[in-house]
Amino acid sequence: MSLFKEKHFSDESYIELMTIISSRGYQYIKLTDKFDGKCPTTKKRILLRHDVDISPAGALKLGKVEADNNVVSNFFFQLNAETYQMLSPACINICKELQSMGHLVGLHVDSALFSEEEDKIKGTIDWIRDNLFPMDYAISFHRPLPGSLGKKYAGFVSAYDADFFDTDYYASDSRGEDRFYEKLESLLNLDASLIQLLLHPCWWENETDKKKIYQLISQRRQNDLDEYLLFNFAKVFGNVIKRGDQ
């Protein structure tokens, strides 16, 4: 008999997922627990990871649901995402709010654009900490290069560190597919000592239809552009852009 009754993307299924993981004796951990001197109190740990590729709003929603269920997780925001602006006040406030709930907020590094050299990555995190908010010294890679898998860093911790990542004990909802349930259930039944579960906030927001998700992303990006133009160039675009005319 399956552990999960709700194998889809919804608030109900997400709460069920967290509840079942906890009921099997797993402790939710943050990547920086070792740096912070926090040792797990159980032998079974789960690293719940969220790469924010598309939706900061979805990340905030998941963070609130998790906090309401006494779960801590790990969120990673991307500097060069085309679907949102991490440097915007709205996104920075989301990062701060997630941290206030007890979650980790780190950097999602796109290897196709940014160097994977340790000093470059740490310098980026340092700049964010000095100028925006106290980002945690933790990263995940977006499409990691082979050399990054299993690698340890001195200045920060990676979600692909060998202490946290093993493909045999890893499950993900990539592409919005629910096949991760099968892998997760297998690992829970094995009583695996450490599981890394990657869930992308955009799939858990409100819509499961990919066309509707695309429309939502497009509308939010247009809203962001309109707000930027109205705030910075009101005299130029004030009579052209009307709030709500999307």
TILO-589881 format. One record per residue (C-alpha): y, x, z; residue in three letters; residue number from 0. Coordinates in steps of 0.05 Angstrom, whole numbers, padded with zeros to 5 digits. Each point is the difference from the previous one (the first is absolute). Layout:
REM residues N
- Y,X,Z,res,n
- Y,X,Z,ALA,NUM
...
***
This chain:
REM residues 246
- Y,X,Z,res,n
- 00000,00000,00000,MET,0
- 00069,00026,-00019,SER,1
- 00047,00021,00056,LEU,2
- 00059,-00030,-00038,PHE,3
- 00008,-00073,-00015,LYS,4
- 00068,00008,-00034,GLU,5
- -00009,00051,-00056,LYS,6
- 00067,-00007,-00034,HIS,7
- 00073,00018,00008,PHE,8
- 00033,-00046,00051,SER,9
- 00030,00001,00069,ASP,10
- -00064,-00033,00027,GLU,11
- -00046,00051,-00032,SER,12
- 00043,00058,00023,TYR,13
- -00001,-00023,00072,ILE,14
- -00075,-00011,-00005,GLU,15
- -00007,00071,-00028,LEU,16
- 00038,00031,00058,MET,17
- -00037,-00042,00052,THR,18
- -00069,00019,-00026,ILE,19
- 00018,00074,-00003,ILE,20
- 00023,-00002,00072,SER,21
- -00061,-00040,00022,SER,22
- -00045,00055,-00027,ARG,23
- 00032,00049,00049,GLY,24
- 00048,00036,-00046,TYR,25
- 00066,00028,00023,GLN,26
- 00058,00000,-00048,TYR,27
- 00033,00068,-00005,ILE,28
- 00062,00033,-00030,LYS,29
- -00003,00064,-00039,LEU,30
- 00045,00034,00049,THR,31
- -00039,-00018,00063,ASP,32
- -00027,00071,00005,LYS,33
- 00069,00030,-00007,PHE,34
- 00026,-00049,00052,ASP,35
- -00056,00018,00049,GLY,36
- -00033,-00068,-00004,LYS,37
- -00075,00003,00002,CYS,38
- -00043,-00060,-00021,PRO,39
- -00034,-00035,00058,THR,40
- -00059,-00020,-00044,THR,41
- -00047,00038,-00045,LYS,42
- 00014,-00049,-00057,LYS,43
- 00068,00004,-00034,ARG,44
- 00032,-00032,-00060,ILE,45
- 00061,00025,-00037,LEU,46
- 00034,-00061,-00031,LEU,47
- 00045,00026,-00056,ARG,48
- 00051,-00035,-00043,HIS,49
- 00029,00034,-00061,ASP,50
- 00064,-00038,-00017,VAL,51
- -00001,00006,-00075,ASP,52
- 00033,-00067,-00015,ILE,53
- 00022,-00043,00058,SER,54
- 00039,00021,00063,PRO,55
- 00005,-00074,00017,ALA,56
- -00075,-00005,-00002,GLY,57
- -00005,00062,00044,ALA,58
- 00045,-00033,00053,LEU,59
- -00042,-00063,-00003,LYS,60
- -00065,00039,00012,LEU,61
- 00033,00041,00055,GLY,62
- 00020,-00064,00038,LYS,63
- -00069,-00031,-00007,VAL,64
- -00032,00065,00025,GLU,65
- 00048,00006,00059,ALA,66
- -00015,-00072,00019,ASP,67
- -00073,00019,00002,ASN,68
- 00010,00065,00039,ASN,69
- -00017,00043,-00061,VAL,70
- 00036,00064,-00020,VAL,71
- 00000,00025,-00071,SER,72
- 00028,00052,-00047,ASN,73
- 00053,-00016,-00053,PHE,74
- 00020,00048,-00055,PHE,75
- 00063,-00012,-00042,PHE,76
- 00014,00031,-00068,GLN,77
- 00066,00032,-00018,LEU,78
- -00007,-00010,-00074,ASN,79
- -00029,-00070,-00004,ALA,80
- 00028,-00041,-00057,GLU,81
- -00013,-00065,00037,THR,82
- 00045,00013,00059,TYR,83
- 00053,00048,00026,GLN,84
- -00023,00037,00061,MET,85
- 00070,00027,00014,LEU,86
- 00030,-00070,00003,SER,87
- 00024,-00026,00068,PRO,88
- -00049,-00058,-00005,ALA,89
- -00061,00045,-00009,CYS,90
- 00023,00049,00053,ILE,91
- 00007,-00058,00049,ASN,92
- -00072,-00021,-00017,ILE,93
- -00024,00070,00015,CYS,94
- 00036,00000,00067,LYS,95
- -00027,-00069,00017,GLU,96
- -00071,00021,-00015,LEU,97
- 00008,00061,00045,GLN,98
- 00028,-00045,00055,SER,99
- -00065,-00039,-00002,MET,100
- -00039,00064,00012,GLY,101
- -00022,00014,-00071,HIS,102
- 00004,00067,-00035,LEU,103
- 00048,00007,-00059,VAL,104
- -00011,00060,-00045,GLY,105
- 00012,00024,-00070,LEU,106
- -00040,-00021,-00061,HIS,107
- 00003,00062,-00045,VAL,108
- -00007,-00010,-00075,ASP,109
- -00033,00064,-00024,SER,110
- 00022,-00013,-00072,ALA,111
- 00073,00007,00021,LEU,112
- 00004,00039,00065,PHE,113
- -00028,00068,00018,SER,114
- -00061,00000,00046,GLU,115
- 00024,00064,00032,GLU,116
- 00003,-00007,00076,GLU,117
- 00071,00026,00009,ASP,118
- 00027,-00048,-00054,LYS,119
- -00033,-00060,00031,ILE,120
- 00020,00018,00071,LYS,121
- 00071,00013,-00024,GLY,122
- 00002,-00070,-00030,THR,123
- -00024,-00032,00066,ILE,124
- 00050,00042,00039,ASP,125
- 00057,-00025,-00045,TRP,126
- -00022,-00072,00010,ILE,127
- -00003,00011,00075,ARG,128
- 00069,00032,00002,ASP,129
- 00034,-00052,-00044,ASN,130
- -00038,-00066,00000,LEU,131
- -00050,-00013,00055,PHE,132
- -00052,00039,00041,PRO,133
- -00056,-00001,-00051,MET,134
- -00067,00023,00028,ASP,135
- -00027,00067,-00022,TYR,136
- -00056,-00032,-00040,ALA,137
- -00014,-00010,-00074,ILE,138
- -00046,-00032,-00050,SER,139
- -00004,00021,-00072,PHE,140
- 00009,-00046,-00059,HIS,141
- -00054,00021,-00050,ARG,142
- -00016,00065,00039,PRO,143
- -00018,00063,-00036,LEU,144
- -00070,00028,00015,PRO,145
- 00029,00057,00040,GLY,146
- 00032,-00049,00049,SER,147
- -00066,-00033,00020,LEU,148
- -00023,00026,00067,GLY,149
- 00061,00046,00007,LYS,150
- 00032,00012,00068,LYS,151
- 00074,00012,00009,TYR,152
- 00036,00032,00059,ALA,153
- 00065,-00039,-00003,GLY,154
- -00028,-00070,-00010,PHE,155
- -00066,-00037,-00005,VAL,156
- -00029,-00028,-00064,SER,157
- -00041,-00063,-00008,ALA,158
- -00045,00044,-00044,TYR,159
- -00012,00051,00055,ASP,160
- -00074,00012,00008,ALA,161
- 00005,-00025,00071,ASP,162
- 00019,-00069,-00026,PHE,163
- -00025,-00007,-00071,PHE,164
- -00070,-00002,-00029,ASP,165
- -00015,-00042,-00061,THR,166
- -00064,-00024,00033,ASP,167
- 00039,-00030,00057,TYR,168
- 00060,-00026,-00039,TYR,169
- 00014,-00070,-00028,ALA,170
- 00060,-00025,-00040,SER,171
- 00026,-00063,-00031,ASP,172
- 00027,00038,-00061,SER,173
- 00020,-00044,-00059,ARG,174
- -00002,-00060,00046,GLY,175
- -00076,-00005,-00002,GLU,176
- -00039,-00026,00060,ASP,177
- -00060,00045,-00010,ARG,178
- 00023,00042,00060,PHE,179
- -00029,-00054,00046,TYR,180
- -00071,00021,-00020,GLU,181
- 00014,00074,00014,LYS,182
- 00035,-00016,00066,LEU,183
- -00056,-00045,00024,GLU,184
- -00051,00054,-00016,SER,185
- 00040,00052,00040,LEU,186
- 00008,-00047,00059,LEU,187
- -00075,-00014,00001,ASN,188
- -00013,00075,-00002,LEU,189
- 00046,00010,00061,ASP,190
- 00035,00055,-00038,ALA,191
- 00040,00042,00048,SER,192
- 00063,00001,-00044,LEU,193
- 00020,-00048,-00056,ILE,194
- 00062,00004,-00042,GLN,195
- 00021,-00067,-00029,LEU,196
- 00055,-00002,-00052,LEU,197
- 00032,-00068,-00011,LEU,198
- 00061,-00008,-00045,HIS,199
- 00052,-00049,00028,PRO,200
- 00016,-00031,-00068,CYS,201
- -00069,-00033,-00004,TRP,202
- 00006,-00032,00069,TRP,203
- 00069,-00031,-00007,GLU,204
- 00000,-00071,-00026,ASN,205
- -00029,-00001,-00070,GLU,206
- -00067,00022,-00028,THR,207
- 00015,-00018,-00073,ASP,208
- 00021,00064,-00034,LYS,209
- 00050,-00035,-00045,LYS,210
- 00035,-00030,00061,LYS,211
- -00001,00067,00035,ILE,212
- 00034,00031,-00061,TYR,213
- 00053,-00055,00000,GLN,214
- 00013,00011,00074,LEU,215
- 00008,00075,-00010,ILE,216
- 00047,-00011,-00059,SER,217
- 00043,-00050,00038,GLN,218
- 00007,00045,00061,ARG,219
- 00020,00060,-00043,ARG,220
- 00052,-00042,-00036,GLN,221
- 00027,-00024,00067,ASN,222
- 00005,00072,00024,ASP,223
- 00038,00019,-00063,LEU,224
- 00048,-00059,00007,ASP,225
- 00014,00015,00073,GLU,226
- 00014,00073,-00017,TYR,227
- 00049,-00018,-00055,LEU,228
- 00035,-00053,00041,LEU,229
- 00008,00046,00059,PHE,230
- 00024,00060,-00039,ASN,231
- 00034,-00031,-00061,PHE,232
- 00021,-00069,00023,ALA,233
- 00063,00000,-00043,LYS,234
- -00040,00016,-00062,VAL,235
- -00060,-00045,00009,PHE,236
- 00024,-00052,00050,GLY,237
- 00010,-00052,-00054,ASN,238
- -00063,00018,-00037,VAL,239
- -00052,00002,00055,ILE,240
- -00010,-00062,00042,LYS,241
- -00046,00005,00060,ARG,242
- -00061,-00043,-00009,GLY,243
- 00007,-00004,-00076,ASP,244
- -00067,00032,-00013,GLN,245
***
